[in-house]
Amino acid sequence: MKIFELRFLDKLEIAILVRGYKARDDLDALEEAKRLCKTHAIEVWHGDRRVARINKGNMPLATAARQSL
């Protein structure tokens, strides 16, 4: 198991809550973030590597956004 960070972001893109999460791999951590993103955007981190970003409500990511995947 790996330890990931789920960073809940406010409207200004500032992390207001960081939650540790144990997962087998990136995809498991991403599924947990998708399940929790109803009220905030969430970034999934593994150490100093950003795995992904999930928008609030799992809205589609902008293809031109640097903050996507």
N, C-alpha and C positions, 0 to 999 in steps of 0.2 A: 504494500500500500504506500502511496505517496501522500504528502501533505500539501494541499493547495490552499490559497487564500481566496475567498470570495469578498470582493470589495464593493460595498453598496455605495453608489454615488448619488449626490444631491443634484439639483438643477444646475449648479455651477461646476459640475464634474469633480467635486471634492469628495473624497472617501469619508463617509460619516460613520461607517461601521465596517469592521474587518472580521470575518468569521473564518476560522480554520475548518477545513473539510478533508477527510481522508477518502481517497478514491484510488481505484486501480490504475486509471490513466486519464488523459486529457478529456476524452469523451464522457467519462463518468462525471467528472467535475463540471463539464459543460452542461450536462443534463440536469444536475442539481441547480446550477445557476438559472437555467431556463424555468425550472419549477418555482424558484423564489423571486423572479423578476417582476412580480405584479405591481409593486409600488416604487421600485427604483431600478435604474440601470445597474448592471453588475459587471465588474471585470473579474476574470479568473486569472490568477497568478500562480505559477509554480516557481518558487524562489524569486529570482530577478527577471524571469521570463513571463511576459504577458501571453497567456494562452488565447484568450478571446474576450470579447465584450458582448454583452447581451443588453439590448435596449429595454427600457421600461416596457412591460407588457409584451416583450418579445417582438416589438415592432421591427420591420426590416431595417437592416443597416444600410447606410448610404455607401454606394460602391466607391465613391471618390473620397470618403472619409478616411483619414489616416488612422483613426482610432478603431476602425473595424477589426478585421482579423489580422 
